[in-house]
Amino acid sequence: DILQRVDLVNSDLDQIHRQHIPLLRIGLLPSLATLLTPTLIDTAKSLYQVPRISLFADLSSTHQQLIKSRRVDLLVTSQAFYDLDGLERHPILEERFLLLLPPGQAFDGDLEKLAAELPMVRFSPSTPTGLLVDQHLRRCNLHIERYYDADRTTMVMAAVAAGHGFCILSPTLLLDGLIEGMALEIIPLPLAPLIRRVMLVNRSGELDQLPQRLCEAIRVRLNEAGSVLGAGAREAIDFAVGEPASA
């Protein structure tokens, strides 16, 4: 009984010391926006009683301007913005990119040979993911013709699922399409590893402990959603690595 009373007192003190946040504006990667929206709202309301929450799904190429101009309070992003001072960076996960093939597509491990037989479906070069994949292919001395590209993950995945080509995507980029039931062959990328990091970024000294709490909730939700991934794709996600928060 005494221990329960101590817990209640600590909980009350925690509530007293928490900042009042009248409005929370969150920028999100489009590929995670639908999946994480309920989690973000639930966490902000239950822990900090935030009365107003605005969510924005923008490409990560716009995220720097959003946080710099104070149009958002925090970001779930794949960009660390090390050229900006006064930010905290909270790692969520690190993931390795994978190769996606149409159902039943034969593959002998030679990506250049595959590209000669089947077009590559890419992210648009104006998107951060498209730029990242294009740069990696050049580093690996692979020159693959551009035939189809799109600026949304589910569009890329739908083209591959229909047999129009293959693509290179990271595990969390696959979640929306797999939840919709798209059938794909997912195998390790037969190249040097290509890594993407997802993190939460906010301005230093703001929002109390909410960014850390949101990171915890996001990891739990993504881990749950990962049940739609095959074992190989799940193994390409690491929730344990990342850089510590820094100003």
DOZAKOL-718901 format. One record per residue (C-alpha): residue number from 1; x, y, z; residue in one letter. Coordinates in Angstrom, 2 decimals. Layout:
   resi         X         Y         Z   resn
    NUM         X         Y         Z      A
...
This chain:
   resi         X         Y         Z   resn
      1      0.00      0.00      0.00      D
      2      2.83      2.40      0.85      I
      3      4.60      1.66     -2.45      L
      4      1.38      2.29     -4.37      Q
      5      0.96      5.63     -2.61      R
      6      4.57      6.56     -3.47      V
      7      3.90      5.73     -7.13      D
      8      0.80      7.95     -7.09      L
      9      2.72     10.84     -5.53      V
     10      5.51     10.48     -8.13      N
     11      2.91     10.44    -10.89      S
     12      1.27     13.60     -9.52      D
     13      4.65     15.37     -9.29      L
     14      5.46     14.33    -12.83      D
     15      2.20     15.90    -14.04      Q
     16      2.93     19.12    -12.13      I
     17      6.39     19.51    -13.68      H
     18      5.30     18.76    -17.25      R
     19      5.14     21.64    -19.66      Q
     20      1.76     22.70    -20.97      H
     21      1.78     22.24    -24.75      I
     22     -1.25     24.01    -26.28      P
     23     -0.45     23.03    -29.89      L
     24      1.81     20.31    -31.27      L
     25      2.80     20.37    -34.95      R
     26      4.44     17.23    -36.31      I
     27      6.04     16.68    -39.71      G
     28      6.16     13.06    -40.92      L
     29      7.65     10.98    -43.68      L
     30      4.75     10.19    -46.05      P
     31      5.56      6.47    -45.93      S
     32      4.97      6.40    -42.15      L
     33      2.28      9.05    -41.79      A
     34     -0.82      6.84    -41.97      T
     35      0.68      4.17    -39.74      L
     36      1.94      6.53    -37.03      L
     37     -0.85      9.13    -36.87      T
     38     -2.98      7.31    -34.24      P
     39      0.11      6.52    -32.14      T
     40      1.32     10.12    -32.13      L
     41     -2.09     11.48    -31.18      I
     42     -2.65      8.87    -28.46      D
     43      0.77      9.48    -26.89      T
     44      0.60     13.28    -26.95      A
     45     -2.92     13.33    -25.51      K
     46     -2.46     10.66    -22.85      S
     47      0.90     11.88    -21.52      L
     48      0.69     15.65    -22.00      Y
     49     -3.02     16.32    -22.61      Q
     50     -2.15     18.26    -25.77      V
     51     -5.47     19.79    -26.92      P
     52     -4.50     20.61    -30.52      R
     53     -2.33     18.49    -32.83      I
     54     -1.51     19.23    -36.49      S
     55      0.15     16.58    -38.66      L
     56      1.92     17.15    -41.97      F
     57      3.10     14.42    -44.37      A
     58      5.92     15.98    -46.38      D
     59      8.90     14.63    -48.27      L
     60     12.03     14.79    -46.14      S
     61     13.52     17.28    -48.62      S
     62     11.15     19.89    -47.13      T
     63     11.76     18.96    -43.49      H
     64     14.72     21.26    -42.90      Q
     65     12.75     24.31    -43.91      Q
     66      9.77     23.21    -41.79      L
     67     11.81     22.92    -38.58      I
     68     13.99     25.96    -39.35      K
     69     10.99     28.23    -39.97      S
     70      9.17     26.84    -36.88      R
     71      6.26     25.60    -38.97      R
     72      6.58     22.30    -37.09      V
     73      7.70     21.51    -33.53      D
     74      9.19     18.11    -34.32      L
     75      9.86     15.81    -37.24      L
     76      9.86     12.08    -37.87      V
     77     12.44     12.16    -40.63      T
     78     15.34     10.45    -42.36      S
     79     17.46     13.61    -42.32      Q
     80     19.66     14.59    -39.35      A
     81     20.28     18.24    -40.34      F
     82     23.76     18.39    -38.82      Y
     83     24.27     21.80    -40.45      D
     84     21.61     23.27    -38.13      L
     85     22.41     24.16    -34.52      D
     86     20.05     23.86    -31.57      G
     87     18.40     20.56    -32.50      L
     88     17.97     17.31    -30.60      E
     89     18.11     14.10    -32.59      R
     90     16.46     10.99    -31.16      H
     91     17.22      7.79    -33.11      P
     92     14.29      5.50    -33.87      I
     93     15.78      2.86    -36.16      L
     94     18.36      2.00    -38.79      E
     95     17.41     -0.12    -41.79      E
     96     19.06     -1.75    -44.78      R
     97     17.53     -1.44    -48.23      F
     98     16.12     -4.55    -49.92      L
     99     15.46     -5.77    -53.45      L
    100     11.79     -6.16    -54.45      L
    101     10.75     -8.40    -57.35      L
    102      7.41     -9.34    -58.90      P
    103      5.92    -12.57    -57.51      P
    104      7.67    -15.60    -59.00      G
    105     10.42    -13.58    -60.67      Q
    106     13.63    -15.60    -61.05      A
    107     16.84    -13.96    -59.83      F
    108     20.36    -15.39    -59.83      D
    109     22.01    -12.60    -57.82      G
    110     23.18    -10.54    -60.82      D
    111     21.43     -7.15    -60.58      L
    112     22.85     -5.88    -63.87      E
    113     21.51     -8.95    -65.68      K
    114     18.11     -8.46    -64.02      L
    115     18.04     -4.83    -65.16      A
    116     18.66     -5.97    -68.75      A
    117     15.56     -8.18    -68.57      E
    118     13.24     -6.14    -66.33      L
    119     12.93     -2.36    -65.92      P
    120     13.75     -0.76    -62.58      M
    121     10.93      1.20    -60.96      V
    122     12.49      4.07    -59.05      R
    123     11.57      6.83    -56.72      F
    124     11.57     10.19    -58.51      S
    125     15.06     11.75    -58.55      P
    126     13.63     14.80    -56.76      S
    127     12.88     12.70    -53.66      T
    128     15.51     11.94    -50.96      P
    129     15.00      8.17    -51.33      T
    130     15.32      8.37    -55.11      G
    131     18.50     10.42    -54.80      L
    132     19.92      8.03    -52.18      L
    133     19.32      4.94    -54.33      V
    134     20.66      6.62    -57.49      D
    135     23.85      7.66    -55.68      Q
    136     24.34      4.15    -54.30      H
    137     23.97      2.54    -57.71      L
    138     26.62      4.91    -59.09      R
    139     28.96      4.07    -56.20      R
    140     28.51      0.40    -57.08      C
    141     29.29      1.17    -60.77      N
    142     25.83      0.12    -61.90      L
    143     24.28      2.14    -64.70      H
    144     20.59      1.24    -64.96      I
    145     18.28      2.98    -67.41      E
    146     15.43      5.04    -66.00      R
    147     12.06      3.92    -67.37      Y
    148      9.50      4.34    -64.59      Y
    149      9.56      6.49    -61.47      D
    150      7.05      7.78    -58.92      A
    151      7.13      9.93    -55.79      D
    152      5.10      7.64    -53.50      R
    153      6.11      4.24    -52.14      T
    154      2.81      2.51    -52.83      T
    155      2.94      3.63    -56.46      M
    156      6.40      2.11    -56.87      V
    157      5.34     -1.09    -55.11      M
    158      2.13     -1.40    -57.14      A
    159      4.11     -1.28    -60.39      A
    160      6.44     -4.04    -59.16      V
    161      3.58     -6.18    -57.82      A
    162      1.94     -5.95    -61.27      A
    163      5.10     -7.26    -62.92      G
    164      6.28     -4.01    -64.53      H
    165      9.74     -4.03    -62.94      G
    166     11.82     -4.36    -59.79      F
    167     12.75     -1.77    -57.17      C
    168     15.02     -1.07    -54.20      I
    169     13.31      0.03    -50.98      L
    170     13.87     -0.09    -47.21      S
    171     11.64     -2.18    -44.87      P
    172      9.61      0.67    -43.36      T
    173      8.90      1.99    -46.85      L
    174      7.18     -1.32    -47.57      L
    175      4.71     -1.28    -44.69      L
    176      1.79      0.59    -46.29      D
    177      1.88     -1.53    -49.45      G
    178      2.17     -4.83    -47.59      L
    179     -0.65     -3.86    -45.23      I
    180     -2.76     -3.26    -48.37      E
    181     -1.94     -6.82    -49.44      G
    182      0.53     -6.27    -52.28      M
    183      2.37     -9.49    -53.16      A
    184      6.12     -9.14    -53.70      L
    185      9.32    -11.15    -53.54      E
    186     11.58     -9.45    -50.96      I
    187     15.24    -10.42    -50.80      I
    188     18.50     -8.88    -49.52      P
    189     20.07     -6.29    -51.79      L
    190     22.93     -8.03    -53.68      P
    191     25.19     -4.98    -53.34      L
    192     27.13     -3.15    -50.65      A
    193     24.65     -2.27    -47.86      P
    194     22.57      0.85    -48.31      L
    195     21.45      2.26    -44.94      I
    196     18.66      4.66    -43.99      R
    197     18.17      6.09    -40.50      R
    198     14.83      7.28    -39.18      V
    199     14.85      9.69    -36.25      M
    200     12.81     12.24    -34.38      L
    201     14.18     15.80    -34.50      V
    202     13.05     18.72    -32.34      N
    203     14.45     22.04    -31.13      R
    204     16.60     21.73    -28.02      S
    205     15.01     22.46    -24.66      G
    206     11.44     22.33    -25.96      E
    207      8.57     19.87    -25.41      L
    208      9.89     18.47    -22.11      D
    209     10.17     14.64    -22.28      Q
    210      7.57     14.29    -25.04      L
    211     10.07     13.62    -27.89      P
    212     11.58     10.66    -25.98      Q
    213      8.14      9.29    -25.17      R
    214      7.04      9.62    -28.79      L
    215     10.17      7.74    -29.93      C
    216      9.35      4.88    -27.58      E
    217      5.76      4.72    -28.85      A
    218      6.90      4.88    -32.49      I
    219      9.33      1.98    -32.02      R
    220      6.59     -0.14    -30.46      V
    221      4.16      0.64    -33.30      R
    222      6.69     -0.05    -36.05      L
    223      7.71     -3.29    -34.37      N
    224      4.05     -4.37    -34.29      E
    225      3.49     -3.36    -37.92      A
    226      6.62     -5.29    -38.91      G
    227      4.63     -8.52    -38.55      S
    228      3.61     -8.10    -42.22      V
    229      7.27     -8.27    -43.25      L
    230      8.98    -11.56    -43.88      G
    231     11.77    -12.69    -41.58      A
    232     14.47    -11.37    -43.93      G
    233     12.94     -7.92    -44.11      A
    234     12.44     -7.75    -40.34      R
    235     16.10     -8.62    -39.83      E
    236     17.03     -5.58    -41.95      A
    237     15.61     -3.25    -39.26      I
    238     17.65     -2.39    -36.16      D
    239     15.85     -0.49    -33.40      F
    240     18.90     -0.49    -31.13      A
    241     21.38      1.60    -33.09      V
    242     21.59      5.33    -33.56      G
    243     23.33      8.43    -32.34      E
    244     22.47      9.99    -28.99      P
    245     20.41     13.15    -28.78      A
    246     22.60     16.23    -29.28      S
    247     22.22     19.98    -29.59      A
